[in-house]
Amino acid sequence: MGMILVVDDDAMTLKLVEHTLIGGGHEVVATANPKEAALLAASHQVDAVILDVMMPGRSGFEVLKDLHTNPETKRLPVLMLSSLGEAEDRVKGLRGGADEYIGKPFDPEELLLRLNRLIDGHISDRPEFQGRLDVLSFAEVIQSLLHNATNGVLEVGSGDRRGTLVVVEGRPIAATWGRLEGIEAVLTMMDLSSGTFRFDGQVPSAAGANGPEIPIQKVMFTAAWLVDELSRWPEVDDQVPLSIRSGTDQTLATAVEWGSIPVEAVFDEIRSNHGISIRGIEAMERWAPKTIALAVRFMVHSGVIDAGTKGVLREDADGDVGVSCGQAVEAVIRSVERRGFSSELPHVLILVEPTVYGAFLEVRQALPPENLAVSGESITAAWRGGRVATLALRGAGDGLIIHVVSLASSEALKQVKARMADYPAVMAWVGDPERIDELTWVFEWIEMAPTPQWGILTVPDGEIAFRAEEALKWKKRWRLHTHAIATMEDLLGVIAEG
């Protein structure tokens, strides 16, 4: 695969990223010292760099500048990783030459996918290349073309729609998507999650090469800003009818142009086409879909137009839940350490039986986002796909990795059976008494393990508790838990008690 330089002063994040990359087939050079990053990139001839933003002594933005001023490293793909989520920070990273920007907490699978796309898409001087947009995004294709001062025409297709981007010496000159042109066409193509692309590396005709350059970096900044802004406003169904609110003047009080968002022009379309939906405005092909959506959300929230809405403004959670959960993480880590295991990012396995899926998911959903080191894949999606779901939790200092497996997934069970020695603690959460016998293998493994592993069997009270007691008779390393678990703090507390 590739040699990847990872620069992050957070020890847990550094280990998680390194673990993810090695699992994906890459070799890793890792450092917590940003001052040595540029030298390591050159001396190890790395294929890409994953770079944190907020670091003491030298910020990721400064390291990025170091990389781009060195002829040996200036063309390296750079993925910036940061807890800074504001649009201006993403824009600053992209403006500095970063190829990709992912906020913390991050999904390890997404990180690996985006990194692989960057490496695969870092073309040199190939006169022609093609591929799928679900593998290499439109933005990544553009970045490759710009890095290499390429000439040619990029053709894009998705469904029955087609678009083009004319590039002269790496400068985007003209773009179309249906009837959209220029910046709005590029913004629309950036949103494509599927489709194909083909780049013909010929010098465009004089007719195609004329015209003002499309400020592609500005377009990328705008695309990132649109995503951030849309997350702040209540969602509006794209098929509900829109209308001017009763009592509102038939024109906006002032001409409102919110950056590049044509609020007043969209207002005029709704006024002229009473009952039109967002889909209907998109069909006019005057603006990119996200441009329209943001204009409408702004006006709905401001009380200018009426529409059926769903969702609410996002707000930060208050209270001490995060602190309590962090303390529970630390309690598990201390239990792991007391039993002679390494306390450095320990792993815990939880086996979940289908009848208690709902109870476990409620525990997961109640977990505050700030306690997640990485967002991870949806638990439900992993179970449906027969995969092991992973939760990386933060404590006050170190962290904890929880692997969650459905007892109904033979493929996922096969994976964890091969790695049982990696889990100091194992919890089995069961609601169906008939499933107890299926756990014999894990009862025996823990009991006979050469290391002091321990297990917890969690069941509701009643008949299943009796069956569980019988199954655990004479088992010294297992404990039966029959009380309700409502939060991640409860669950971690049960594991810590061991």
N, C-alpha and C positions, 0 to 999 in steps of 0.2 A: 504494500500500500504506500505509505509515505512516512517521512521523518517529520515529526511535528514538535515545534517549540511551544511550550505552555508557560505563560508568565502570569503569576497571581500570588499576592502576598497572603491570601487566606489559605491556611494549610489544608483545611477540609475540602475546599473547592479544588485546590491543586490535586489532591488525591483522587477526588471523584472524576475530574476531567481525565487524569492519567489512566485511571481504571477503565473509563469509558473508551478511550482511544486504543488502549492495548487490546481490549475486548473486540474492537472493530478492526484489528489487524495492523494497526500503526505502531511505529516506534516513537518513543517520546523522550524529549529533553525538557526537563521541568526545572523552573527556578522561581524563587520567591523574591529575587533581587532584580528589579527592573533596570538597574544600571548595567547589568551584564547581558541584557537581552540581545542587543544588537550584535555583540561579539559572538554570542552563542549561535545566533542565527547564521552568521557568516562561516564560523569555524565548523559547524556541523552540517552545513549545506542542507538546511531544512527545506521541506516542501511547502510549509505553511506555518502560520503563527496564530495561536490563540492568546489574546492579550486582554488582561483586566484593565479597567480604567483607573479606579481609585487605588493608588498605591503610594506608600510613603517614600519620600525622596525623589521620585520621578514618576509622573503620571503616565498612564497608557498613551495619552495624546502625544507626550514628549517622546516616548519610545517609538511610536508610529513615525514621527518625524525623523528620528535617528535611522530607522529602517529605510525610509524613502530617500535619504540623502546619501546612502551607501550604494554604489553601482551594483554590488554583489547581492543586495537584498531588496532593492527598490521595487522589483516586480513580484515579490512574494505575496501570495494571497494572505490577507490578515482578517481574522474574525475577532471582533471586540466583544468582550463579555463584561457586563457591569450591572450593578444594582441600580444605576441611574436610569430611570425610565422616561424622563421627560424628553419631549421632541427635540429640544435644543441640544441635549447631550448626544442624542442619536445623530442629529445633523452635524454636530461638531466632529464626531467620529468619521462619518461619511465624507465630510469636507476634507478631513485630514488624509483621506486616501484609503480608509478601511473598506474592505469588500463586503463585509457583513457585520451586523450588530445584533447581539442577542442579550436580552435583559435577564437578570437574576430575579427569582429562581428560574432555572432553565430545565428543559426536558433533555436527559442524556441522549435519547434516540434522535431528537431533533438536532442537537449539537453535532452528533456524528454525521447525520444526513447532510446538514448544511456544509460541514467541513469537506465531506467527500465531493459535494457538488462544486465547491470552490476549487478543489484540486483538479477534478475532472474537467472543469470549465476553463481552467487557466491555459488557454490555447496559446500557441506561439505564432507561427506565420503560415498556418494552413490556409490555402486559398478558399477552401470550402469545408463546412462542417454542418452537421444537422443532428437533431435529437428530439427528445420529448420534454415538454415543459414541466412535467411532474418529476423529472430527474434533474434538470437544470432550469432554473427559473429565468424568466425574461430579463430581470434585473441583472442576474449573474452573466447571462450571455452578453448583455450590453457592456458590463464592466470589462469582460475579456476583450471585446472589440476595441474599447477605448484604450486599454493598456497597451495594445499592440499596433496602434495607429493604422488600423485596417481600412481598406477600401472595399465597397461592395454594397449589396442589398440584402437585408435580413427579411425573410418572408415568414410570417407567423399565421398559423391556422388553428381554430378551435371550433368544433362543430361545423356550422355552415358559414362561419365568419372568417374573414381574412384581413391581414394587416401587413404593412411593410415599414421598414426603417432604412433610409438611405444613409450610408456612412462614407465620409470622405476623410482620409487620413485620421481615422478614429474620431471624427467629429460628426455627430448626428445632424443631418441637414434637413431631412423631411420625414414625416411619419404619417401614416393613415391607418385607421381601423374603421371599416365601414365608411360612414360619412364623416366621422371624426377626423380631425387633422391636428398636427403639431403636438403640443403638450398634452392635450386631453386624450389624444390617441395613445400616447406613450403611457399615461397614467392608467388607461383602461387595459392595455396589454400587460402592465405590471401586475394586474390583479388576476391574470389567468393562472389557474391551478392545474389545467390540463390542456393538451393540444400538442402541436409540433412546431419546430422551427427549422429553417434551412437558410444558411448564409452562402451566398454566391459571391466569392471574393474577386469580382471583376470591377474595374473602374467604372463607376456609374456614368451614364450619358450626361452631356452638358445640361440637358433639361432637368434631369433628376438631381444634379449636383448643385444647382443654383438655389439660392434662398438663404435666409438667416439661419445660423446654427441654433439647434434646440439646446437650451442649457440643461444638459442631462443631469448634472449634479443637483441643480435646483429642483428638477422633477423628482429625483429620488428623495430629496429632503421633504418635498411636498407630500409624496406618497407616505413617508414615515409619519409626518405630521397629521395627515388625514386619519391614519389608523389610530394614533393616540387620541385625537380629538373625538372621533366617533365613539371611543370607549367611555367618554365622559358624559355623553348625552343619552337620554332615554331612547331606546330603539323604537323605530316606527315601521310597522309592517309595510312592505313595498307594494302591497296590492289593495290597501284600503283607500277609499276616496279622500281626497284632500280638498278643503274649501277655506275661503277667507272667513275668519271668525266673525260672528255677528257683532256689530258695534265697532268693528275695526275699520278705519279709513281704507278706502279702496287703493290707496298708495301707501308705501312705507313713509314714515315721518321724515326720514332722511335717506339719502342714497347709501345703502349698506353694501359695501364690498369688503368682506371679511378676508383679508389677504387676497388669495386668488379665488375665493368662493363667491360666485355671483348670486348672492342672496336676493337682491332686488330683481334680477332677471328671472330667477326661478319663481319668485312671488308673482311676477307678471304672468308667467305661464299658468300658474294655478288660478289666478284671477280670470284669465281669458278662457280657461278650460275647466269650469267648475266640476268637481268630482273626479278629476284626473288623479291617477295614482303615481307613485314613484316609478313604477314600471312604465307607465305611459310617458312620463317625462324622459326616461331613458331612451324610449323608442324614437324620440325626436332627434337623438344623436347630436346634441349640442355640447354636452359635457360628459365627463367620465362618471360612472355610477357612484363612486364614493364622494365625488364633488356634489352631486345632486343630494345624496343621502344626508350629508352634513348640513347643507343649506336647509333642508326640510326639518331636520331634527332641531336646529337652532330656532327656526320659526315656530315650531310646535311648542318648544320649551318656553319661548318668549310670549306665547299666547296670541301670536299673529294669525296662525291657521289652525284648523281643527283636523284631527286624524285619530284613528284608533291606534293606541300605543301599547307597547308591552315593555316590561322591564322598568327599572328605576335607576336614578343616578347612583353611581358607585360611591360608597362611603367607606372610610376606614373603620375597622371594628375597634371598640373601646373595651376596657376591662383588663383583667389580669390573666386571662386564659392562656395567652402566649407564655407568660412567665411560669405558670403552673405546669404547662406542658414541657417547657424547657427543663424544669426541675425534675420532672418524671423521666426525661431522657437521661439526665445525669444519674438518676437513681439506678437505671438499668446498666449504665456504663460502670458504675461502682460495683454492682453485683457481678458483672462480667470480670472485672479486675480482681475482686475478692476470690473468685474461683480459679485464678491463675491464668486467665486468658488475657490477650492484649486488649487494652482499652482504646487502642487507636482505630477508630471507625469500625466497631464491631457489627456483625450481621446477626439478625434475628429472623427466624422463619415462623410464619403464621399460616396454618392450614385451615381453610374455611370450608365448611360443609354447606351445600346449596340451600338448605332450609334457613340458614342464618345469614345469607347474603345481605338481606335488608338491614339487619342489625349492624353488621360490620360496615356497610356503606354509610350508615348514619354516623358512625364513629369517625369515618374518614372525612365526611362532609363537614363535620363540626371542627375539624382541625384548622386552626388559623393559618393563612398562607405564610405568615412570617416565620412559622416553625418549619417550613419546608426549605431545605437547602437547594433542591431542584424540584420542578413541578412534577416531573414524571408522567408516565402514560396513565390514562384513565384506568382505574381498577376494572371497571366493567369491560372496557375494550380489551384489556389483557386477558381476562377470563374467557371472553368469547373467542378470542384468537388462540386459546390454548397456551398462553404465555405466562411467565412469572411477572407479577406486578411489583414495582419497587417504590418505596417511599424513603427518601433521605431526610432525616429529621435533624434539626439543630438543637443542641443543648446550650448551656451557658458558656461552654468552652468547646469540647469536642462534639462529634455528631454520632448518629446511629443510623444504620441501614436496616429497613424492614422489608423482607421479601414476602409477598402474599400470594398464596396458591390456592386455587379451587380444587377441592377433592374430586370434582367431576372431570378434571382435565388430566387425562393419562399422560399427555405429552409434557405438561408442566411438572407433574409429579416425577416423571422420569428424569427431568433436568435436576430437580432438587435432591433426589435419591443419590445421584452421583456426586453431590457436594455436601452431604450431611455433616461432614467433619468441619465445615466452615461456620456452622451455626452453634454458638455457645448455648443459646436458649431456643426452644421450639414450643409454640402454642398451637394446640388443636382446638378449634371452636366448632362444636357440633350440636345440632338440634334434633337430629333423627336418631333414635336409639339403634336402628338397624345398621347405622353407619359405623358404630363403635368397632365392630369386628374388622373393618377395613383399615383400622389404624394399628393393627397388631405390629406391623413392620416398623412403625416409628416408635412405638412403645419399646420394642426390643432393641432398636438401634441405640436410643438414648441410654437404656439400662446397661448395655454392653459396651458403650463407647469407651475407648482408651483414655479420653480426656473427660474432665468433670462437667459434661453437658447436663442440662436440666430441662424438664418439660412441664407444661401446664395443660391440663385438659379442662376446657371451659364448656359447661353444659348448663341448661336451665334445670331447675329443681324438678323432682317428680320421678317418673319411671326411668328416664334416661340417666338420672343421677345414680340410681341403683345399679344400672348396667355399667356405668362408668366406674363405680366403686369396685365392681367385680373384675373389670378389665385391668384395673390398676393394683389389685391385690398383690402384695409382695414386691411392688415396684418402688424402690427407694428413691429414685431420681424424679419421680412424677408427683405432681400435686393436683388435686381436684379443686376446681373453682366453680361454685354454683350461684354466685351473685351476679346481678345485672351489670353489664358494661355499657356505659352510655357515652363516654368520651375517650379520646386517645390518652388522656391523663389516667383514666381508670385502667385502660388496657396495659399501659406501660407499668403502672403501679403493680398490677397482678404479676407481670413478668419479673419485675425487680424483686418481689417478695420471694419468688422461686419456690 
